[in-house]
Amino acid sequence: MKYSYKVLKIAVILFFIVTLVAFSQSPDTLYPVKVFTENGYKFGYINNQGYLSIKPQYAFAKDFSEGLAFVKSDNNLNLWDCINTSGVTQFQINAKYVYDFNNGQAKIINENDSTYFIDRSGDASQFKTPPIVFNAKKILIPFYEYNKWGYKLGPENIVLPAIYERAGEFSEELAPVFIIFSGSDLPADNCFNAFINEKGDVTIRAELKYDDKGYLESGYFYSPGKWQNGVCRYYTSNDPLTRAEKYIRSDGKIIWLLINQGKSIIDLMFFIWLLQKARLACLLID
C-alpha cells in the first residue's frame, strides 16, 4: 500500500512538471535571454511568465518570428540553426547574417555578401511581396511641435497633443514616452519613463530608485523594443558594460532581470516555482 502511495505521489509530481513545461512552449511567446552558466554566458528562451522554456545553451540567439528562431552554437562560425519553440532544430544554414521570418520567408546574407531568401524549410525561394496592410493608416505616428512630441493619425489628425519630452512608436497599442512627473525626471538618450495607450492613458510608469546621495540608480526604460505578444524588452541604462536587461509584461510585471553581476535570478525562481507546485501536489494527495 505504501509502495502504491509513493508511485502515485511521484506520478502526480511528474504530471505537474511536464504540464508546466509544456505550457511554457507556446508558439511565438518565447524571448531570448542571456544567462550566466558554468560554461559562461549562454542564451536560452523564456515564456511570457518569465520561466525558462529552452535552457541556456546557445552562443547567440535571435527573436522568434512566425514560430522559428535562428541561434548559434559558436560565434566564430557562420553556421546557424533554425529552431522551433520546442528547441528542436528544423534546419541549418551557413550565412554571415540571417533576418527574422516574415510572410514565411527569411532574408539571408551569405559569406560572399550576396542576398537571397529561404522558406520555412531552409530552401532557397523567390521573394514574395508581403500582403498590404489595409489598416496602416490607423497607426498613430509621433510628431514634433514646439519642442514636444505628440501623436497623429495621418498627416493632419492630431490624436494626442504634443506634451511629451520623447515619444516612441506604437506596437500592440502601447508606446514608450517620457513625461515630466516631477523635477527629478530628466530624460536622456533612448530613455523613457512610461508607456501609454492610444488614448494617452499611462498604463505603465517607471519606478525610480535612488542611492543614499540622492542620485538616480535605475528605473527608466532604455532602448525599449517592440511589444511582442504582450512582452517588451528594455535596458536599465545606455552603458552596455553595466546595464541590465529586462523584460516587462503589458500588465507592468517584470518577468526577467539579468543583473549586472552576471547572474540570472529567474532560473532559480523557475526551479523554486516548480518545487512549490510539486509540494502543492503532494499536499493535495496527502
C-alpha positions as CSV (number, residue, x, y, z in Angstrom):
1,M,0.0,0.0,0.0
2,K,2.8,2.3,0.9
3,Y,4.5,1.5,-2.4
4,S,1.4,2.4,-4.4
5,Y,1.1,5.7,-2.5
6,K,4.7,6.6,-3.4
7,V,4.2,5.7,-7.0
8,L,1.1,7.9,-7.1
9,K,2.9,10.8,-5.5
10,I,5.8,10.6,-8.0
11,A,3.3,10.4,-10.9
12,V,1.4,13.5,-9.7
13,I,4.7,15.4,-9.4
14,L,5.8,14.4,-12.8
15,F,2.5,15.3,-14.3
16,F,2.6,18.8,-12.8
17,I,6.2,19.4,-14.0
18,V,5.6,18.1,-17.6
19,T,2.3,20.1,-17.8
20,L,4.0,23.3,-16.7
21,V,7.0,22.8,-19.1
22,A,4.7,22.0,-22.0
23,F,2.5,25.1,-21.2
24,S,5.6,27.3,-21.4
25,Q,6.3,26.4,-25.0
26,S,3.5,28.2,-26.9
27,P,4.4,29.5,-30.4
28,D,5.7,33.0,-30.7
29,T,5.7,33.6,-26.9
30,L,9.4,32.9,-26.3
31,Y,12.0,35.5,-25.8
32,P,15.8,35.3,-25.8
33,V,17.7,35.8,-22.6
34,K,21.4,35.6,-21.6
35,V,22.2,33.6,-18.6
36,F,25.5,33.0,-16.7
37,T,26.2,29.3,-16.6
38,E,29.1,27.1,-15.6
39,N,30.2,27.3,-19.3
40,G,30.0,31.1,-19.3
41,Y,27.2,33.2,-20.8
42,K,24.7,31.2,-22.8
43,F,21.4,32.2,-24.4
44,G,18.1,30.5,-23.8
45,Y,14.4,31.4,-24.1
46,I,11.7,32.3,-21.6
47,N,7.9,32.4,-22.0
48,N,5.6,35.3,-21.1
49,Q,5.6,34.2,-17.5
50,G,9.3,34.6,-17.2
51,Y,10.1,30.9,-16.9
52,L,12.8,29.2,-19.0
53,S,11.3,27.2,-21.8
54,I,14.5,26.4,-23.7
55,K,17.6,26.0,-21.5
56,P,20.6,28.3,-21.9
57,Q,22.8,26.6,-24.4
58,Y,23.5,28.9,-27.4
59,A,26.3,31.3,-28.0
60,F,23.8,33.7,-29.6
61,A,20.0,33.7,-30.1
62,K,17.6,35.9,-32.1
63,D,14.0,36.6,-31.5
64,F,11.3,34.2,-32.5
65,S,9.2,35.1,-35.6
66,E,6.4,33.0,-37.0
67,G,7.3,30.2,-34.6
68,L,11.0,30.0,-35.7
69,A,14.3,31.5,-34.4
70,F,17.9,31.4,-35.5
71,V,20.6,30.5,-33.0
72,K,24.4,29.9,-33.0
73,S,26.4,27.4,-31.1
74,D,29.7,29.0,-31.9
75,N,30.1,32.8,-32.7
76,N,33.3,32.1,-34.5
77,L,31.4,30.1,-37.2
78,N,28.8,31.2,-39.8
79,L,26.7,28.2,-39.0
80,W,23.1,28.9,-37.8
81,D,20.5,26.6,-36.5
82,C,16.8,27.4,-37.1
83,I,14.8,26.0,-34.1
84,N,11.1,25.8,-33.2
85,T,9.6,26.8,-29.9
86,S,10.4,23.3,-28.5
87,G,14.1,23.9,-29.2
88,V,14.2,21.4,-32.0
89,T,16.5,22.2,-34.9
90,Q,14.5,22.4,-38.2
91,F,17.5,23.1,-40.5
92,Q,21.0,24.5,-40.5
93,I,22.4,27.2,-42.8
94,N,25.7,28.9,-43.5
95,A,25.4,32.6,-43.6
96,K,27.1,35.8,-42.5
97,Y,23.7,37.1,-41.2
98,V,20.1,36.0,-41.0
99,Y,17.0,38.0,-40.7
100,D,13.7,37.1,-38.9
101,F,10.9,35.3,-40.8
102,N,8.3,37.5,-42.4
103,N,5.5,36.2,-44.5
104,G,7.0,32.7,-44.5
105,Q,10.4,33.9,-45.7
106,A,13.8,34.9,-44.1
107,K,16.4,37.1,-45.8
108,I,19.9,35.6,-45.8
109,I,23.3,37.3,-46.4
110,N,25.8,34.6,-47.3
111,E,29.6,34.6,-46.8
112,N,30.0,36.4,-50.2
113,D,27.7,39.2,-49.1
114,S,25.1,38.0,-51.6
115,T,21.4,38.2,-50.5
116,Y,18.7,35.7,-51.1
117,F,15.6,34.3,-49.4
118,I,14.7,31.0,-47.8
119,D,11.4,29.4,-46.9
120,R,10.5,27.8,-43.5
121,S,12.2,24.6,-44.6
122,G,15.5,26.4,-45.3
123,D,15.2,26.0,-49.1
124,A,16.0,29.0,-51.4
125,S,12.8,30.7,-52.7
126,Q,11.7,33.6,-54.7
127,F,10.9,36.7,-52.8
128,K,7.2,37.1,-52.1
129,T,5.8,40.6,-51.6
130,P,4.2,40.8,-48.2
131,P,0.4,41.4,-48.2
132,I,-0.8,45.0,-48.0
133,V,-1.8,46.1,-44.5
134,F,-5.1,48.0,-45.1
135,N,-5.2,49.4,-41.5
136,A,-1.8,51.1,-41.8
137,K,-3.5,54.5,-41.6
138,K,-4.8,53.6,-38.2
139,I,-1.4,53.5,-36.6
140,L,-0.5,56.6,-34.5
141,I,2.7,58.3,-35.7
142,P,4.9,60.6,-33.5
143,F,5.2,64.2,-34.5
144,Y,7.3,67.1,-33.1
145,E,5.9,70.5,-32.4
146,Y,7.1,73.4,-30.1
147,N,9.9,71.2,-28.5
148,K,7.4,68.5,-27.5
149,W,6.2,65.2,-29.0
150,G,2.6,64.0,-29.7
151,Y,0.8,61.6,-32.0
152,K,-1.1,62.0,-35.2
153,L,-3.4,59.7,-37.2
154,G,-2.4,60.6,-40.7
155,P,-0.8,63.9,-41.7
156,E,-3.3,66.3,-40.1
157,N,-5.4,64.5,-37.4
158,I,-3.8,65.1,-34.0
159,V,-4.9,62.4,-31.6
160,L,-2.6,63.1,-28.7
161,P,-1.3,66.6,-28.3
162,A,2.4,67.4,-28.2
163,I,3.0,67.2,-24.4
164,Y,5.8,64.5,-24.2
165,E,9.5,65.1,-23.9
166,R,10.1,62.0,-26.0
167,A,7.8,59.6,-27.9
168,G,8.4,56.2,-29.4
169,E,6.5,54.1,-31.9
170,F,3.3,52.3,-31.0
171,S,3.3,48.5,-31.1
172,E,0.4,46.3,-29.8
173,E,-1.4,49.6,-28.9
174,L,1.3,50.8,-26.5
175,A,4.1,53.3,-26.9
176,P,7.0,54.4,-24.7
177,V,7.1,58.1,-23.8
178,F,8.9,60.4,-21.4
179,I,6.7,62.6,-19.2
180,I,7.9,65.1,-16.6
181,F,6.2,63.8,-13.5
182,S,8.5,65.7,-11.1
183,G,11.6,67.9,-11.0
184,S,13.8,64.8,-10.7
185,D,12.6,63.4,-14.0
186,L,15.4,64.2,-16.5
187,P,15.3,62.5,-19.9
188,A,18.5,61.0,-21.5
189,D,19.1,59.5,-24.9
190,N,17.0,56.5,-25.7
191,C,15.3,56.9,-22.4
192,F,11.6,56.7,-21.5
193,N,9.7,56.6,-18.2
194,A,6.2,55.4,-19.1
195,F,4.1,53.5,-21.6
196,I,0.8,54.9,-22.8
197,N,-2.1,53.5,-24.7
198,E,-3.7,55.1,-27.8
199,K,-6.0,57.2,-25.5
200,G,-2.9,58.7,-23.8
201,D,-3.5,56.9,-20.6
202,V,-0.4,55.9,-18.7
203,T,-0.5,52.1,-18.4
204,I,3.0,51.5,-17.0
205,R,5.1,54.0,-15.1
206,A,8.8,53.6,-14.3
207,E,9.6,53.1,-10.6
208,L,12.7,55.2,-9.9
209,K,15.3,54.1,-7.4
210,Y,17.8,56.5,-5.8
211,D,21.0,55.8,-3.9
212,D,21.9,57.3,-0.4
213,K,23.2,60.5,-2.0
214,G,20.0,61.1,-4.0
215,Y,21.4,60.0,-7.4
216,L,19.2,58.0,-9.7
217,E,20.3,54.4,-9.8
218,S,17.7,52.8,-12.1
219,G,14.2,52.8,-13.2
220,Y,13.9,54.3,-16.7
221,F,13.2,52.2,-19.8
222,Y,16.2,52.5,-22.1
223,S,16.0,51.4,-25.7
224,P,12.7,49.6,-25.4
225,G,11.9,47.2,-28.2
226,K,8.6,46.5,-29.8
227,W,5.9,44.7,-27.9
228,Q,5.6,41.0,-28.9
229,N,2.6,39.1,-27.6
230,G,2.4,41.4,-24.5
231,V,6.1,41.5,-23.7
232,C,8.7,44.2,-24.2
233,R,12.5,44.1,-23.7
234,Y,14.4,47.1,-22.4
235,Y,17.6,48.0,-20.6
236,T,18.4,49.9,-17.4
237,S,21.0,52.3,-19.0
238,N,22.8,53.2,-22.2
239,D,26.1,51.6,-20.9
240,P,26.5,48.1,-22.5
241,L,29.0,47.2,-19.8
242,T,26.9,47.9,-16.7
243,R,23.3,47.9,-17.9
244,A,20.8,45.2,-17.0
245,E,18.4,43.5,-19.5
246,K,14.8,43.3,-18.5
247,Y,11.5,42.0,-19.9
248,I,8.3,43.6,-18.8
249,R,4.7,42.5,-19.5
250,S,1.9,44.8,-20.5
251,D,0.4,44.5,-17.0
252,G,3.6,46.1,-15.7
253,K,5.1,42.9,-14.2
254,I,8.9,42.4,-14.7
255,I,9.3,38.8,-15.8
256,W,13.0,38.8,-16.4
257,L,16.0,40.5,-14.9
258,L,19.7,39.8,-15.8
259,I,21.5,41.7,-13.0
260,N,24.9,43.4,-13.5
261,Q,26.8,40.8,-11.6
262,G,26.1,38.4,-14.4
263,K,23.9,36.0,-12.5
264,S,20.3,35.4,-13.5
265,I,17.7,35.2,-10.7
266,I,14.9,33.9,-12.8
267,D,16.2,30.4,-13.4
268,L,16.4,30.0,-9.7
269,M,12.9,31.3,-9.3
270,F,11.7,28.9,-12.0
271,F,13.2,25.9,-10.0
272,I,11.6,27.2,-6.8
273,W,8.3,27.6,-8.5
274,L,8.4,24.0,-9.8
275,L,9.2,22.8,-6.3
276,Q,6.3,24.8,-4.8
277,K,3.9,23.3,-7.4
278,A,5.2,19.8,-6.7
279,R,4.8,20.3,-3.0
280,L,1.3,21.5,-3.5
281,A,0.5,18.4,-5.5
282,C,1.8,16.3,-2.6
283,L,-0.4,18.1,-0.1
284,L,-3.4,17.5,-2.3
285,I,-2.9,13.8,-2.2
286,D,-1.8,13.5,1.5
